[in-house]
Amino acid sequence: MSDFDAKAEKAIAAHVRMISGCDDSQTSADVSNVNSFQLPDPAGKASGACTAALLKVLYESHRDPSDSPSFIDVLNRTRESLQEKNFTQIPQLSSSRRIKMSNTFDIVPPNCTGTKRAVLIGINYTGQRGELSGCHNDVHNIKGYLEEVHGFDRENMTVLLDDGEHYDPTKKNIMNALKNLVNKTKSGDAVFVHYSGHGGSVPDKNGDEEDGMDETLIPVDYQTAGQIIDDDLYSSLVCGMPAGVTMTCLMDCCHSGTVMDLPYTFIADGKTTEMKEDHSFNFGKIGDFLVTVMQRKNPFKCAIDVPLCFWKD
C-alpha cells in the first residue's frame, strides 16, 4: 500500500464511490424525451442526461447474463451513450479508495451482509427561475432500478422531491436526510445516494480547493437558505460513514466532478484506463472534521426527526 493509499484509508473509513455527470467546469444536460435511452417506463418524459445514460447501460447489462461490465466499461459506455445523443459532458468516477478499473462494477458488493439503504433527491425548482423538467423522473427511474435489480426495500429509501407530494428538498431536509442515513448505517450495509438538480460553485473560503472554488448542490430554497457546499457533504456524509460500508453516489448536476472531495479520480474520456491520485486532496480535512465533532454534543443529531421514508401514502 502506498503512502497516499494509507492516508486515504485513514482519512475516510468507508468505501465511497461517486459517479458525476461532468467535471467541475462542465454543465450537465437534461433530455427532453428519455424514450431514446430505452428505459423501462419512460413514457416520453424528460430526464437528466447522465442518469438516463447510466441507467441505459446498467439495464442492458442486467438483461444480458453474460455481460459483467467493469467499472471502466460502465463509465465509458455511459460516455458513448451520451455522445450518441450529442451530449459533450464526460462522466467521472471518484473514490475514497483506489479502484482497479478492470474490476466488475457493482452497487451492492458481493460481500454485502447488511441493509441496502438509499437517499434519492430530485429538484425541478417548480415555479422558479431555472426550472428543470427531468429531475423527478430521474429519482423515480433510479428508485425503480434499485428495487428491481438490487432488491432495495422501500422502507429503507428516503425520497425528497419538490412535487407537493413528498417532503421538500430544502437545505435543512437534505442535510437531515443525509445525517439520518449516517446514523442508521452500519458496517456491512450498502448505500446509494442520488442527486438530480442544479449544481454550482462558490468562492472557497478555507483555502482547500486548488481552483479556488467550492462545488455545490442547490436546494429548492437556496435563495433563502443558501447552497450545500462540498465541505458540508464531506464532513457530514463522507466522513460520517463507518468502516465496512460501501456507498455509491450519483450526482447528476453541473460542476459535479469533485462535489464530494474524494482523493481518487477517473475521467471516462476513452483514453484514461486507471484512477489517478488527486494530489491536491487535503488530508487535513479529517482533522478539522474531528475538531468539529468534539465541539458538538451530538454532531449528527438532526434538528427535526426526518422520517426514513418520505413517500406519503
N, C-alpha and C positions, 0 to 999 in steps of 0.2 A: 504494500500500500504506500502510495506516495505521501509526502508531507501534506500536499494540498488535499488529498483524499481524506487523510486523517483529521485535518482541521474541519473539513466539511461535515464529516460524520459526528464530530464533537459539537459543532455549531447547531446542527439540525438533526433531531433524534429520529424523525420519521422519514420514510422514503416518499418524497413528494415529487410528482411529475406534473408539469404544466404544458399543455398544448395551447399555443396562442395563434390567433388568426393572421398575425402580421408582426413585423418588428416595430420597434419604438417609433420609427419615423414614418411608418405607413398607416394608411387608413384601411378600415375593414368595410366590406360592401354588404348591402342587402340584395337578396334575389327577389324579384317581383313575383316569380312563379316557380315554385320548387318542384313542379312536375318533372322538369328536366333532369333532376337528380334521382328520380325513381325511388322516392321514399315510400314506405308502406301506405300511408294515408295522407298524402299532401293536400288533396282537394284544391289544387291550384293556388295554395296560399303562399304568402311571402315567407322568407326565412333569411337568416344570416348566412352568407356565402360559406364561411368556414364550417359552421355547424352542419350545413346541408352536405357539403363535400365530404366531410369526415364520416358522417352517417352513411353516405352512399358507399364509401369504401368498406366500412365495418359491416354493413348489411350484406354486401357482395361476398365478403369473406365468410360470413356466417352461413350463407346459403350454399357455399361450396366446402364440403367437409375436408377436401384435400388441400385447402388453402389455409396455411398457418403463417400469415404475414409477420415479418419482423417489424421492429419499431421504424427502421428506415423505409421499409416497404409502405407502411401506413402513411407516414409523413409525405413521402414522395408521390404516392398515389393521390393523396389529398391535393397536393400542389398541381398535379397533372389534371385532376378533375376541375380545379379552379381555372386552370389555363384553357381548358376546353370550352369554358363559358366566358372566356376573355377577361377573367379577373387576374390582376397582376400581383395581388398580395401573396407573400411567401410564408407558409406556416413555419412555426418554430417549436422546438421542444426544449424545455429547460428542466433541470432536475436538481435535487439535493444530493444525488449520488451519480457517479459516472456510470451511465448505462451503455452496455455494449449494444450498438445499434442493430447488430445482426440477431440479437435475442428476440424470441417470439413476443409480439405485442400482447399486452394484457391490461385489463382494467381491474379485474379480480384475479390476483395471483393464485397459482395452483395450490399454494400452501396456506391460503386464507382459511382460518378456523373460526373467525368471529362473525360479527354482524356487518351487513352491507348497508352503508348509510349514504345519504346524498343531500346536498343543498342546491337547489336549482332556482336561478334568478333571471327573470326576463322583464325588461323595461321598454315599453313603447313610447313613454313620455306623452301619453294621450292628452291632447289639447294644448301641448306646449310647443314652443318653437323647437325645431329639430325633431319633430315626431317621427318615430320609426314604425314599421308595419310588421316586421317578422319575428320580433324577439319572443313574444308569447308562443308563437308556433315552434320556435326553437326549443323552448322548455318542454312543451308537450311531446315533441318528437324525441328529445333526449330521454324524457321520463319513460316513454313507451319502449325505447330501445333498452334501457336499463332493466325494466321489468321483464320484457320478453326474452332478452338474450342472456342477461346476467342474474336474473332472479331477485332483484331488489324488491323489497316489500314496501307497499305504500306507506305504512305507518312509520317507516324509517326514512322517509323522504320529505324534506321541507321545501315548500314551493312558495316563491314570492313573485307576484305579478301585479301590475297596475291595471287590472281589468275590472275592478269593482266587485269581484267575487272572492279574491284572495286577500290576504294581508298585504298592504302596500310595501314595495321595496324601497322604503325610506332608508336613510343612512343608519338611523338607530336600529331599525328592524333587521337590516342586512348584517350589521356588526353583531347584534344579539344572536341572530341565527347561526353565524359562524362560531361564536363563543359557546353557544349551546352544543354545537357539533363537537367542539373540542372537549367540552365537559363530559359528553356521553361516550366518546370514542375510547376504545381500549385496545391494547396490544392484540393483534390478530385480526382487527377489523379492516375492511376495505372501504374507502371513502371516495365519493365523486362530488366535485363542486363545479357547477356550470354557471357562467355569467354571460348573458347576451344583452347588450345595451351600448350606450355611448362610453367611450374611454377618452381620457385626455392626459394632459401633462401640465404640471405647475412648477415654478422655480423651487429647486431643492433648498431647504432651509438648514440642513445639518451637515452638508458637505460630503454625503456618502454616495453621490451619483456622479459618475465620470462625465456625463453630458450636461450636468448642472440642472437636470430636470427630474422631478418625481413623476412616475406614471400613475394614473388614477382611474378608478371606476367612478361613474357619475350616477348617484342615486336619483330617484324620482324627485326628491326635494332638495336637490343640490343648490338651488338658488337661495335657500334659507339655511340649510344645514351644512353646506359645503360638500366637497368631494372626499372620496376614500382614497388615501394615498398608499403607495406600495409599502411604505414603512408600517402602516397600520395592518396591512394584510400579513406582512412578515411576522410582526410581533404577536398578533392575536391568533393567527391561523397556522402559519408555517411552524413557528417555534412552539406553539401550544400543543401540537400533535405528539402523542407519546411514541416511544420506540416500538417497533413491531407493527406499525400501521403503514399501509400503502394508500396514499391519497393521489388521485388523478384529478387534475383541474383542466377545464376547457374555458378559455377566455376569448369569446368572440366579440371583440371590440377594437377600436382604433388604439394605436400606440401601446399595444399589449405585450410586446416582446419580453420585457423584464418586469411586468407588473407584480410579480411575486418575489423578485430579487433572489433568484436561486443561483448557485455557484457554477453550474454546468449548462452549456447551451449547444443546440444542434439546429442548423438552418437548413431547411429542405430545399436547397437551391439546385438539386440534381448533380452537384459536384462534391459536396461535403459528404463524408462517409462515417465520421466519428464525432462524438461530443467533444467540445473544447472547454477547457477551464476558463472561467471568467476571472482574470487576474485583477479586475477592479472590484471583485466581491469583497465586502467589508466584513471580515470575520469578527471585528469588534462589536458588530451589531448585537450579537448574543449577550455580550457583557452589559450593553445598555439595556437590553430587554430584562435581564435578570435583576438589575438595579430597580427597574420599574416594578417588577413583581414584588420585590422585597418591600417596596414603599406602599404597597396596597394590601389591605386585609384580605380581600377576595378578588384577585386580579381578573378572573374570568366570570364573576357573577354578573348576570345581566341586570340592568336597571328594571326591566319588566320580564316576566316569565313568558317568553315567546314559545308557543306550543311547538312540539317537534314536527308536526304536520300542519301545514297551512291550508290544506284542502277543506273547504266548507261544505258540509252536507246540505 
